[in-house]
Amino acid sequence: MLNFEEKKALIESMDGFELHEISMGRLNVHYPASKRDKKIIVKHLHPNGNAFVYAPFLEVEPLDKQGYVNVKDYSENEIRVLLLEAKEFMDNDEDGFKEGLTKIYQDNDGEKLSLVYENKMWVIYTGDNLEAVFPTLEAAEGYLLDEGFFEA
């Protein structure tokens, strides 16, 4: 188990996090670049070594009602991996897609189209030319399927 100073040093060694003092000598760690409403990636880092990391993507660990897991007894590597996974999760918007995500589709003749996630919309491009825009991935993929395209 890492102590308070070791956990704090680990967090400070990672890019993009801001430490904020709260009550009783505890710290919250914010991730201002989060694409989600949630900005606190670590809450209540306590001088006794207790802390909670935002991890609603975990299916096995016991999470509190806000989606945080207690990391008091986690190793340095376990905490680092969890923070990186939480950061990646927070880098995606509420739809779960990262800005600029691109998928390539082609038809039986070898013609290729790009499906790109931009500004919370799915945009289909033929080369640099805009083909169509859809509000959901399902609608865009339905269009591509109807037009004879499949993921390359």
DSSP file (Angstrom, degrees, kcal/mol; ACC not computed):
  #  RESIDUE AA STRUCTURE BP1 BP2  ACC     N-H-->O    O-->H-N    N-H-->O    O-->H-N    TCO  KAPPA ALPHA  PHI   PSI    X-CA   Y-CA   Z-CA
    1    1 A M              0   0    0      0, 0.0     2,-0.2     0, 0.0    74,-0.1   0.000 360.0 360.0 360.0 132.5    0.0    0.0    0.0
    2    2 A L        -     0   0    0     72,-0.8    72,-0.1    70,-0.2     2,-0.1  -0.598 360.0-129.8 -82.8 146.6    1.3    3.4   -0.9
    3    3 A N     >  -     0   0    0     -2,-0.2     4,-2.5     1,-0.1     5,-0.2  -0.298  34.7 -89.0 -85.8 179.6    1.1    6.2    1.6
    4    4 A F  H  > S+     0   0    0     43,-0.5     4,-2.7     1,-0.2     5,-0.2   0.918 126.0  47.6 -55.1 -50.4   -0.3    9.7    1.0
    5    5 A E  H  > S+     0   0    0      1,-0.2     4,-2.5     2,-0.2    -1,-0.2   0.874 112.2  49.8 -63.7 -37.9    2.9   11.2   -0.2
    6    6 A E  H  > S+     0   0    0      2,-0.2     4,-2.2     1,-0.2    -1,-0.2   0.909 113.0  46.1 -67.6 -42.0    3.6    8.3   -2.6
    7    7 A K  H  X S+     0   0    0     -4,-2.5     4,-2.3     2,-0.2    -2,-0.2   0.907 113.2  50.0 -66.5 -40.7    0.1    8.5   -4.1
    8    8 A K  H  X S+     0   0    0     -4,-2.7     4,-2.6    -5,-0.2    -2,-0.2   0.923 110.9  49.1 -62.5 -44.8    0.4   12.3   -4.4
    9    9 A A  H  X S+     0   0    0     -4,-2.5     4,-1.4     2,-0.2    -2,-0.2   0.889 110.1  51.9 -62.6 -39.9    3.8   12.0   -6.1
   10   10 A L  H  < S+     0   0    0     -4,-2.2     4,-0.4     2,-0.2     3,-0.3   0.936 111.8  45.9 -60.7 -47.2    2.4    9.3   -8.5
   11   11 A I  H >< S+     0   0    0     -4,-2.3     3,-1.3     1,-0.2     6,-0.2   0.908 111.3  52.0 -62.9 -42.8   -0.6   11.6   -9.4
   12   12 A E  H 3< S+     0   0    0     -4,-2.6    -1,-0.2     1,-0.3    -2,-0.2   0.749 101.4  62.2 -67.1 -23.2    1.7   14.6   -9.9
   13   13 A S  T 3< S+     0   0    0     -4,-1.4     2,-0.3    -3,-0.3    -1,-0.3   0.610  92.3  81.8 -77.0 -11.0    4.0   12.6  -12.2
   14   14 A M  S X  S-     0   0    0     -3,-1.3     3,-0.7    -4,-0.4     2,-0.1  -0.740  85.1-112.7 -99.4 144.7    1.1   12.2  -14.7
   15   15 A D  T 3  S+     0   0    0     -2,-0.3    -2,-0.1     1,-0.2    -1,-0.1  -0.427  87.3  22.4 -76.2 144.1    0.1   14.9  -17.2
   16   16 A G  T 3  S+     0   0    0      1,-0.3    17,-0.4    -2,-0.1     2,-0.3   0.398  85.7 120.2  92.9  -1.4   -3.1   16.9  -17.1
   17   17 A F    <   -     0   0    0     -3,-0.7     2,-0.4    -6,-0.2    -1,-0.3  -0.734  42.5-159.4-101.6 147.9   -4.1   16.6  -13.5
   18   18 A E  E     -A   30   0A   0     12,-2.4    12,-3.2    -2,-0.3     2,-0.4  -0.990  12.5-139.8-124.1 131.2   -4.6   19.4  -11.0
   19   19 A L  E     -A   29   0A   0     -2,-0.4     2,-0.4    10,-0.2    10,-0.2  -0.742  18.2-172.0 -90.8 136.3   -4.6   18.9   -7.2
   20   20 A H  E     -A   28   0A   0      8,-2.9     8,-2.8    -2,-0.4     2,-0.2  -0.992  19.9-130.8-130.6 124.3   -7.1   20.8   -5.1
   21   21 A E  E     +A   27   0A   0     -2,-0.4     6,-0.2     6,-0.2     2,-0.2  -0.522  31.8 171.3 -72.8 137.2   -7.0   20.9   -1.3
   22   22 A I    >   -     0   0    0      4,-2.8     3,-0.6     1,-0.3     4,-0.1  -0.466  42.0 -42.7-125.0-158.5  -10.3   20.2    0.4
   23   23 A S  G >  S+     0   0    0      1,-0.2     3,-2.0    -2,-0.2    -1,-0.3  -0.190 113.3  19.8 -72.3 160.9  -11.2   19.6    4.1
   24   24 A M  G 3  S-     0   0    0      1,-0.3    -1,-0.2    -3,-0.1     3,-0.1   0.754 129.4 -62.2  55.5  33.4   -9.2   17.6    6.7
   25   25 A G  G <  S+     0   0    0     -3,-0.6    -1,-0.3     1,-0.2    -2,-0.2   0.596 101.0 138.4  74.1  10.2   -6.0   17.6    4.8
   26   26 A R    <   -     0   0    0     -3,-2.0    -4,-2.8    20,-0.1     2,-0.4  -0.450  40.1-146.7 -87.5 161.7   -7.5   15.7    1.9
   27   27 A L  E     -AB  21  45A   0     18,-1.7    18,-3.1    -6,-0.2     2,-0.4  -0.959   5.2-156.4-125.7 145.1   -7.0   16.4   -1.8
   28   28 A N  E     -A   20   0A   0     -8,-2.8    -8,-2.9    -2,-0.4     2,-0.5  -0.923  16.6-143.9-109.5 147.4   -9.3   16.1   -4.9
   29   29 A V  E     -AB  19  42A   0     13,-3.3    12,-2.2    -2,-0.4    13,-1.7  -0.959  14.3-158.5-115.7 122.7   -7.6   15.7   -8.2
   30   30 A H  E     -AB  18  40A   0    -12,-3.2   -12,-2.4    -2,-0.5    10,-0.2  -0.728  14.5-157.5-101.1 148.1   -9.3   17.3  -11.2
   31   31 A Y    >   -     0   0    0      8,-3.7     3,-2.0    -2,-0.3   -14,-0.2  -0.827  13.1-175.9-119.5  88.0   -8.9   16.5  -14.9
   32   32 A P  T 3  S+     0   0    0      0, 0.0    -1,-0.1     0, 0.0   -15,-0.1   0.730  76.9  62.8 -61.5 -24.1   -9.9   19.7  -16.6
   33   33 A A  T 3  S+     0   0    0    -17,-0.4   -16,-0.1     6,-0.1     6,-0.1   0.439  73.9 133.8 -81.9   2.1   -9.6   18.3  -20.1
   34   34 A S    <   -     0   0    0     -3,-2.0    57,-0.2     1,-0.2    56,-0.1  -0.237  50.4-152.4 -55.2 136.0  -12.4   15.8  -19.4
   35   35 A K  S    S+     0   0    0     55,-3.5    59,-0.4    57,-0.2     2,-0.2   0.478  76.2  75.2 -85.8  -4.4  -14.9   15.6  -22.2
   36   36 A R  S    S-     0   0    0     54,-0.5    57,-0.1     2,-0.4    54,-0.0  -0.557  96.2-108.2-102.5 168.0  -17.5   14.5  -19.7
   37   37 A D  S    S+     0   0    0     -2,-0.2     2,-0.3     2,-0.0    -1,-0.1   0.844  99.9  86.5 -62.6 -32.4  -19.4   16.5  -17.0
   38   38 A K        +     0   0    0      1,-0.2    -2,-0.4    -8,-0.0     3,-0.0  -0.557  45.7 164.6 -73.9 126.5  -17.2   14.7  -14.4
   39   39 A K        +     0   0    0     -2,-0.3    -8,-3.7    -4,-0.1     2,-0.7   0.569  49.4  90.8-115.3 -18.8  -13.9   16.5  -13.8
   40   40 A I  E     +B   30   0A   0    -10,-0.2   -10,-0.3     1,-0.2     3,-0.1  -0.727  42.3 171.1 -87.2 113.3  -12.8   14.9  -10.5
   41   41 A I  E    S+     0   0A   0    -12,-2.2    13,-2.8    -2,-0.7     2,-0.4   0.762  73.1  28.6 -92.5 -29.2  -10.7   11.9  -11.3
   42   42 A V  E    S-BC  29  53A   0    -13,-1.7   -13,-3.3    11,-0.2     2,-0.4  -0.998  73.9-168.5-131.0 128.6   -9.5   11.2   -7.7
   43   43 A K  E     + C   0  52A   0      9,-2.7     9,-1.9    -2,-0.4   -15,-0.2  -0.922  61.1   4.1-119.0 147.3  -11.5   12.2   -4.7
   44   44 A H  E     -     0   0A   0     -2,-0.4     2,-0.9     1,-0.2   -16,-0.2   0.865  61.2-173.5  55.4  48.3  -10.6   12.4   -1.0
   45   45 A L  E     -B   27   0A   0    -18,-3.1   -18,-1.7    -3,-0.2     6,-0.2  -0.650  23.3-158.8 -68.1 109.3   -6.9   11.5   -1.2
   46   46 A H    >   -     0   0    0      4,-3.1     3,-2.8    -2,-0.9   -20,-0.1  -0.632  29.2-117.4-100.5 148.8   -6.6   11.3    2.6
   47   47 A P  T 3  S+     0   0    0      0, 0.0   -43,-0.5     0, 0.0   -42,-0.2   0.713 114.8  64.4 -55.9 -20.1   -3.4   11.7    4.7
   48   48 A N  T 3  S-     0   0    0    -45,-0.1     3,-0.1     2,-0.1    -3,-0.0   0.466 123.7-103.8 -82.3   0.3   -4.0    8.1    5.9
   49   49 A G  S <  S+     0   0    0     -3,-2.8   -47,-0.1     1,-0.3     2,-0.1   0.323  77.6 135.3  97.6  -7.6   -3.5    6.9    2.2
   50   50 A N        +     0   0    0     23,-0.1    -4,-3.1    -5,-0.0    -1,-0.3  -0.455  23.5 156.1 -73.6 148.1   -7.1    6.3    1.4
   51   51 A A        -     0   0    0     -6,-0.2    20,-2.6    -2,-0.1     2,-0.4  -0.974  32.8-136.9-165.0 160.2   -8.4    7.6   -2.0
   52   52 A F  E     -CD  43  70A   0     -9,-1.9    -9,-2.7    -2,-0.3     2,-0.4  -0.995  14.5-157.9-128.5 130.3  -11.1    7.0   -4.6
   53   53 A V  E     -CD  42  69A   0     16,-2.4    16,-2.6    -2,-0.4     2,-0.4  -0.894  27.8-112.2-109.7 136.9  -10.5    6.9   -8.4
   54   54 A Y  E     + D   0  68A   0    -13,-2.8    14,-0.3    -2,-0.4    13,-0.1  -0.525  53.5 148.9 -67.5 119.2  -13.3    7.5  -10.9
   55   55 A A    >   +     0   0    0     12,-3.3     3,-1.8    -2,-0.4    12,-0.1  -0.267   7.9 151.4-152.2  56.1  -13.8    4.2  -12.6
   56   56 A P  T 3  S+     0   0    0      0, 0.0    12,-0.1     0, 0.0    11,-0.1   0.655  73.2  69.5 -67.2 -11.5  -17.5    3.7  -13.8
   57   57 A F  T 3  S+     0   0    0     10,-0.1     2,-0.3    -3,-0.1    -3,-0.0   0.626  76.6  99.6 -79.9 -14.2  -16.2    1.6  -16.6
   58   58 A L    <   -     0   0    0     -3,-1.8     5,-0.1     9,-0.2    -3,-0.1  -0.554  48.7-176.1 -74.2 136.5  -15.1   -1.2  -14.1
   59   59 A E  S    S+     0   0    0     -2,-0.3    -1,-0.1     3,-0.0     4,-0.1   0.603  77.0  40.9-105.5 -16.1  -17.6   -4.0  -14.0
   60   60 A V  S    S+     0   0    0      2,-0.1     3,-0.1     0, 0.0    -2,-0.1   0.853  92.3  83.3-102.1 -43.6  -16.1   -6.1  -11.2
   61   61 A E  S    S-     0   0    0      1,-0.1     2,-0.6     8,-0.0    -3,-0.0  -0.242  88.0-103.7 -65.2 148.9  -14.8   -3.8   -8.5
   62   62 A P        -     0   0    0      0, 0.0     8,-0.5     0, 0.0     2,-0.3  -0.650  45.4-167.8 -73.6 118.1  -17.2   -2.4   -5.9
   63   63 A L        -     0   0    0     -2,-0.6     6,-0.2     6,-0.1     2,-0.1  -0.769  18.4-121.8-105.3 150.1  -17.9    1.2   -6.9
   64   64 A D    >   -     0   0    0      4,-2.6     3,-2.1    -2,-0.3    -1,-0.1  -0.301  45.2 -88.4 -79.0 177.5  -19.7    3.8   -4.8
   65   65 A K  T 3  S+     0   0    0      1,-0.3    -1,-0.1     2,-0.1    -2,-0.0   0.662 128.7  53.8 -65.4 -15.2  -22.8    5.4   -6.2
   66   66 A Q  T 3  S-     0   0    0      2,-0.1    -1,-0.3     0, 0.0    -3,-0.0   0.432 122.9-101.1 -96.9  -0.6  -20.8    8.1   -8.0
   67   67 A G  S <  S+     0   0    0     -3,-2.1   -12,-3.3     1,-0.3     2,-0.3   0.699  75.5 137.0  92.8  20.8  -18.6    5.5   -9.8
   68   68 A Y  E     -D   54   0A   0    -14,-0.3    -4,-2.6   -13,-0.1     2,-0.4  -0.782  39.5-150.8-103.5 146.1  -15.5    5.7   -7.7
   69   69 A V  E     -D   53   0A   0    -16,-2.6   -16,-2.4    -2,-0.3     2,-0.4  -0.926  22.8-116.8-114.2 140.2  -13.4    2.7   -6.5
   70   70 A N  E     -D   52   0A   0     -8,-0.5   -18,-0.2    -2,-0.4     3,-0.2  -0.624  28.9-179.2 -76.7 125.8  -11.4    2.7   -3.3
   71   71 A V    >   +     0   0    0    -20,-2.6     3,-1.5    -2,-0.4   -19,-0.1   0.060  40.3 122.2-113.8  23.2   -7.6    2.4   -4.0
   72   72 A K  T 3  S+     0   0    0    -21,-0.4   -70,-0.2     1,-0.3    -1,-0.1   0.886  85.1  33.2 -53.8 -43.0   -6.3    2.4   -0.5
   73   73 A D  T 3  S+     0   0    0     -3,-0.2    -1,-0.3   -72,-0.1     2,-0.1   0.221  92.5 119.7-101.9  14.4   -4.6   -1.0   -0.9
   74   74 A Y    <   -     0   0    0     -3,-1.5   -72,-0.8     1,-0.1     2,-0.1  -0.474  62.3-119.6 -78.8 150.7   -3.7   -0.8   -4.6
   75   75 A S     >  -     0   0    0     -2,-0.1     4,-2.4   -74,-0.1     5,-0.2  -0.321  30.9-101.5 -78.9 169.6   -0.1   -1.0   -5.7
   76   76 A E  H  > S+     0   0    0      1,-0.2     4,-2.6     2,-0.2     5,-0.2   0.924 124.0  47.9 -58.7 -45.4    1.6    1.8   -7.6
   77   77 A N  H  > S+     0   0    0      1,-0.2     4,-2.7     2,-0.2     5,-0.2   0.909 110.2  51.6 -64.9 -41.8    1.2    0.0  -10.9
   78   78 A E  H  > S+     0   0    0      1,-0.2     4,-2.3     2,-0.2    -1,-0.2   0.908 112.7  45.8 -61.3 -41.7   -2.5   -0.7  -10.2
   79   79 A I  H  X S+     0   0    0     -4,-2.4     4,-2.7     2,-0.2    -2,-0.2   0.917 112.2  50.9 -67.7 -42.8   -3.1    2.9   -9.4
   80   80 A R  H  X S+     0   0    0     -4,-2.6     4,-2.3    -5,-0.2    -2,-0.2   0.936 112.6  46.0 -60.0 -47.5   -1.2    4.1  -12.5
   81   81 A V  H  X S+     0   0    0     -4,-2.7     4,-2.5     1,-0.2    -1,-0.2   0.920 113.3  49.5 -62.2 -44.6   -3.1    1.8  -14.8
   82   82 A L  H  X S+     0   0    0     -4,-2.3     4,-2.6    -5,-0.2    -1,-0.2   0.903 110.9  49.6 -63.0 -41.7   -6.4    2.7  -13.3
   83   83 A L  H  X S+     0   0    0     -4,-2.7     4,-2.6     2,-0.2    -1,-0.2   0.902 111.3  49.2 -64.2 -40.5   -5.6    6.5  -13.6
   84   84 A L  H  X S+     0   0    0     -4,-2.3     4,-2.4     2,-0.2    -2,-0.2   0.906 112.9  47.3 -65.3 -40.7   -4.7    6.0  -17.3
   85   85 A E  H  X S+     0   0    0     -4,-2.5     4,-2.4     2,-0.2    -2,-0.2   0.903 113.1  48.6 -66.3 -40.5   -7.9    4.1  -18.0
   86   86 A A  H  X S+     0   0    0     -4,-2.6     4,-2.4     2,-0.2    -2,-0.2   0.904 111.1  50.3 -65.2 -41.1   -9.9    6.7  -16.2
   87   87 A K  H  X S+     0   0    0     -4,-2.6     4,-1.2     2,-0.2    -2,-0.2   0.922 111.2  48.5 -62.9 -44.3   -8.2    9.5  -18.1
   88   88 A E  H  X S+     0   0    0     -4,-2.4     4,-0.6     1,-0.2     3,-0.3   0.909 111.3  50.5 -62.0 -41.9   -8.9    7.6  -21.4
   89   89 A F  H >< S+     0   0    0     -4,-2.4     3,-1.0     1,-0.2    -2,-0.2   0.906 111.4  47.9 -61.1 -42.4  -12.5    7.2  -20.4
   90   90 A M  H 3< S+     0   0    0     -4,-2.4   -55,-3.5     1,-0.2   -54,-0.5   0.665 101.1  65.9 -75.7 -16.0  -12.8   10.9  -19.6
   91   91 A D  H 3< S+     0   0    0     -4,-1.2     8,-0.4    -3,-0.3     2,-0.3   0.649  92.9  75.3 -76.9 -15.3  -11.2   11.8  -22.9
   92   92 A N  S << S-     0   0    0     -3,-1.0   -57,-0.2    -4,-0.6     6,-0.2  -0.721  88.2-118.0 -94.8 147.5  -14.3   10.3  -24.6
   93   93 A D    >   -     0   0    0      4,-1.7     3,-2.4    -2,-0.3   -57,-0.2  -0.121  42.1 -83.9 -75.2-178.9  -17.5   12.3  -24.7
   94   94 A E  T 3  S+     0   0    0    -59,-0.4    -1,-0.1     1,-0.3   -58,-0.1   0.754 130.0  60.9 -59.9 -24.9  -20.7   11.0  -23.1
   95   95 A D  T 3  S-     0   0    0      2,-0.2    -1,-0.3     1,-0.0     3,-0.1   0.650 115.4-117.6 -75.8 -13.4  -21.5    9.0  -26.2
   96   96 A G  S <  S+     0   0    0     -3,-2.4     2,-0.4     1,-0.3    -2,-0.1   0.596  75.0 118.8  89.4  12.1  -18.2    7.1  -25.6
   97   97 A F        -     0   0    0     -6,-0.0    -4,-1.7     4,-0.0     2,-0.4  -0.907  60.0-129.4-116.4 141.3  -16.5    8.2  -28.8
   98   98 A K    >   -     0   0    0     -2,-0.4     3,-2.2    -6,-0.2    19,-0.2  -0.690  36.5 -99.8 -87.3 135.8  -13.3   10.2  -29.1
   99   99 A E  T 3  S+     0   0    0     -8,-0.4    19,-0.2    -2,-0.4     3,-0.1  -0.277 110.1  23.8 -52.7 131.6  -13.3   13.2  -31.4
  100  100 A G  T 3  S+     0   0    0     17,-3.2    -1,-0.3     1,-0.3    18,-0.1   0.400  79.1 159.4  90.3  -2.4  -11.8   12.3  -34.7
  101  101 A L    <   -     0   0    0     -3,-2.2    16,-2.5    16,-0.3     2,-0.4  -0.335  23.3-163.5 -53.9 129.3  -12.4    8.6  -34.5
  102  102 A T  E     -E  116   0B   0     14,-0.2     2,-0.4    -3,-0.1    14,-0.2  -0.969  17.1-175.5-127.2 134.7  -12.3    7.3  -38.1
  103  103 A K  E     -E  115   0B   0     12,-2.6    12,-3.3    -2,-0.4     2,-0.5  -0.970  18.3-139.8-123.8 142.6  -13.5    4.0  -39.6
  104  104 A I  E     -E  114   0B   0     -2,-0.4    48,-2.8    10,-0.2     2,-0.3  -0.880  19.1-174.6-106.5 133.4  -12.9    3.0  -43.2
  105  105 A Y  E     -EF 113 151B   0      8,-3.0     8,-3.0    -2,-0.5     2,-0.3  -0.909   1.6-176.5-122.6 151.1  -15.6    1.3  -45.3
  106  106 A Q  E     -EF 112 150B   0     44,-2.7    44,-2.7    -2,-0.3     6,-0.2  -0.968  16.1-135.5-143.4 161.6  -15.5   -0.1  -48.8
  107  107 A D    >   -     0   0    0      4,-1.7     3,-1.7    -2,-0.3    42,-0.1  -0.474  43.8 -88.3-106.0-176.7  -17.8   -1.7  -51.3
  108  108 A N  T 3  S+     0   0    0     40,-0.4    41,-0.1     1,-0.3    40,-0.0   0.687 126.1  58.2 -67.7 -17.8  -17.2   -4.7  -53.5
  109  109 A D  T 3  S-     0   0    0      2,-0.1    -1,-0.3     0, 0.0     3,-0.1   0.448 119.6-108.5 -88.8  -1.0  -15.7   -2.5  -56.2
  110  110 A G    <   +     0   0    0     -3,-1.7     2,-0.2     1,-0.3    -2,-0.1   0.460  67.3 149.5  89.0   1.1  -13.0   -1.3  -53.8
  111  111 A E        -     0   0    0      1,-0.0    -4,-1.7    -5,-0.0     2,-0.4  -0.493  34.3-148.2 -68.2 137.0  -14.4    2.2  -53.4
  112  112 A K  E     -E  106   0B   0     -6,-0.2     2,-0.3    -2,-0.2    15,-0.3  -0.871  17.8-175.0-115.5 143.0  -13.6    3.5  -49.9
  113  113 A L  E     -E  105   0B   0     -8,-3.0    -8,-3.0    -2,-0.4     2,-0.4  -0.944  18.5-135.9-126.6 151.1  -15.5    5.9  -47.6
  114  114 A S  E     -EG 104 125B   0     11,-2.5    11,-2.9    -2,-0.3     2,-0.6  -0.919   7.4-158.3-108.3 134.3  -14.4    7.4  -44.3
  115  115 A L  E     -EG 103 124B   0    -12,-3.3   -12,-2.6    -2,-0.4     2,-0.4  -0.962  20.8-176.3-110.1 116.5  -16.8    7.5  -41.3
  116  116 A V  E     -EG 102 123B   0      7,-3.2     7,-3.2    -2,-0.6     2,-0.8  -0.937  26.7-135.3-123.0 135.6  -15.5   10.2  -38.9
  117  117 A Y  E     + G   0 122B   0    -16,-2.5   -17,-3.2    -2,-0.4     2,-0.4  -0.804  39.8 162.3 -88.5 111.6  -16.9   11.2  -35.5
  118  118 A E  E >   - G   0 121B   0      3,-2.7     3,-1.7    -2,-0.8    -2,-0.0  -0.997  61.4 -12.3-136.0 129.5  -16.8   15.1  -35.5
  119  119 A N  T 3  S-     0   0    0     -2,-0.4    -1,-0.1     1,-0.3     3,-0.1   0.868 126.4 -54.9  50.5  44.0  -18.7   17.5  -33.2
  120  120 A K  T 3  S+     0   0    0      1,-0.2     2,-0.3   -23,-0.1    -1,-0.3   0.707 121.0 101.9  63.5  23.0  -20.9   14.7  -31.8
  121  121 A M  E <  S-G  118   0B   0     -3,-1.7    -3,-2.7    -5,-0.0     2,-0.6  -0.920  73.1-122.2-130.4 158.3  -22.0   13.7  -35.3
  122  122 A W  E     -GH 117 134B   0     12,-3.3    12,-2.8    -2,-0.3     2,-0.4  -0.915  31.0-167.6-104.1 118.3  -21.0   10.9  -37.7
  123  123 A V  E     -GH 116 133B   0     -7,-3.2    -7,-3.2    -2,-0.6     2,-0.5  -0.898   9.7-151.9-113.5 130.8  -19.7   12.3  -41.0
  124  124 A I  E     -GH 115 132B   0      8,-3.2     7,-3.6    -2,-0.4     8,-1.3  -0.887  16.3-169.7-104.0 129.1  -19.1   10.2  -44.1
  125  125 A Y  E     -GH 114 130B   0    -11,-2.9   -11,-2.5    -2,-0.5     2,-0.7  -0.932  23.3-155.2-119.4 140.9  -16.4   11.4  -46.6
  126  126 A T  E >  S- H   0 129B   0      3,-2.9     3,-2.2    -2,-0.4     2,-0.4  -0.939  82.0 -51.6-104.8 102.7  -15.6   10.3  -50.1
  127  127 A G  T 3  S-     0   0    0     -2,-0.7   -13,-0.1   -15,-0.3    -2,-0.0  -0.559 122.7 -23.9  62.8-122.7  -11.9   11.4  -50.0
  128  128 A D  T 3  S+     0   0    0     -2,-0.4     2,-0.4    -3,-0.1    -1,-0.3   0.450 119.2 101.7 -95.2  -3.1  -12.1   15.0  -48.9
  129  129 A N  E <  S-H  126   0B   0     -3,-2.2    -3,-2.9     1,-0.1     2,-0.3  -0.666  76.3-119.8 -90.5 135.7  -15.7   15.5  -50.0
  130  130 A L  E     +H  125   0B   0     -2,-0.4    -5,-0.2    -5,-0.2     3,-0.1  -0.556  32.6 173.4 -71.8 128.1  -18.6   15.4  -47.6
  131  131 A E  E     -     0   0B   0     -7,-3.6     2,-0.3     1,-0.4    -6,-0.2   0.830  58.9 -26.0-100.7 -49.7  -21.0   12.6  -48.4
  132  132 A A  E     -H  124   0B   0     -8,-1.3    -8,-3.2     2,-0.0    -1,-0.4  -0.985  47.7-139.0-164.0 160.6  -23.5   12.6  -45.5
  133  133 A V  E     -H  123   0B   0     -2,-0.3   -10,-0.2   -10,-0.2    -3,-0.0  -0.997  19.4-177.3-132.3 136.1  -23.9   13.5  -41.8
  134  134 A F  E     -H  122   0B   0    -12,-2.8   -12,-3.3    -2,-0.4    -2,-0.0  -0.967  29.1-138.7-133.9 147.8  -25.8   11.4  -39.2
  135  135 A P  S    S+     0   0    0      0, 0.0     2,-0.3     0, 0.0    -1,-0.1   0.716  88.1  37.4 -77.9 -20.1  -26.6   12.0  -35.5
  136  136 A T  S  > S-     0   0    0    -14,-0.1     4,-1.9     1,-0.1     5,-0.1  -0.929  74.0-126.9-132.3 156.1  -25.8    8.3  -34.5
  137  137 A L  H  > S+     0   0    0     -2,-0.3     4,-3.0     1,-0.2     5,-0.3   0.888 111.8  56.8 -63.1 -40.0  -23.4    5.6  -35.4
  138  138 A E  H  > S+     0   0    0      1,-0.2     4,-2.2     2,-0.2    -1,-0.2   0.904 107.1  47.6 -60.9 -42.1  -26.3    3.3  -36.1
  139  139 A A  H  > S+     0   0    0      2,-0.2     4,-2.1     1,-0.2    -1,-0.2   0.912 113.8  47.5 -65.4 -42.5  -27.8    5.6  -38.6
  140  140 A A  H  X S+     0   0    0     -4,-1.9     4,-2.4     1,-0.2    -2,-0.2   0.927 114.0  46.1 -65.2 -45.1  -24.5    6.1  -40.4
  141  141 A E  H  X S+     0   0    0     -4,-3.0     4,-2.5     1,-0.2    -1,-0.2   0.853 110.1  54.8 -68.2 -33.0  -23.7    2.4  -40.5
  142  142 A G  H  X S+     0   0    0     -4,-2.2     4,-2.5    -5,-0.3    -1,-0.2   0.918 109.2  48.0 -62.3 -43.5  -27.3    1.7  -41.7
  143  143 A Y  H  X S+     0   0    0     -4,-2.1     4,-1.8     2,-0.2    -2,-0.2   0.937 112.2  48.8 -61.2 -48.0  -26.8    4.1  -44.6
  144  144 A L  H  <>S+     0   0    0     -4,-2.4     5,-3.2     1,-0.2     4,-0.2   0.901 111.7  49.0 -61.4 -41.2  -23.4    2.6  -45.5
  145  145 A L  H ><5S+     0   0    0     -4,-2.5     3,-1.5     3,-0.2    -1,-0.2   0.918 109.7  51.6 -63.7 -44.1  -24.9   -0.9  -45.4
  146  146 A D  H 3<5S+     0   0    0     -4,-2.5    -1,-0.2     1,-0.3    -2,-0.2   0.827 109.6  51.1 -61.1 -31.7  -27.8    0.2  -47.6
  147  147 A E  T 3<5S-     0   0    0     -4,-1.8    -1,-0.3    -5,-0.2    -2,-0.2   0.424 124.5-103.9 -88.0   1.0  -25.3    1.6  -50.1
  148  148 A G  T < 5S+     0   0    0     -3,-1.5   -40,-0.4     1,-0.3     2,-0.3   0.687  74.9 136.3  89.4  19.2  -23.3   -1.7  -50.1
  149  149 A F      < -     0   0    0     -5,-3.2     2,-0.3    -6,-0.2    -1,-0.3  -0.786  28.8-175.3-103.1 145.6  -20.4   -0.6  -47.9
  150  150 A F  E     -F  106   0B   0    -44,-2.7   -44,-2.7    -2,-0.3     2,-0.2  -0.931  40.2 -83.5-133.3 157.8  -18.8   -2.7  -45.2
  151  151 A E  E      F  105   0B   0     -2,-0.3   -46,-0.3   -46,-0.2   -48,-0.0  -0.425 360.0 360.0 -67.0 129.7  -16.1   -2.0  -42.6
  152  152 A A              0   0    0    -48,-2.8    -1,-0.2    -2,-0.2   -47,-0.1   0.444 360.0 360.0 -78.5 360.0  -12.7   -2.5  -44.2
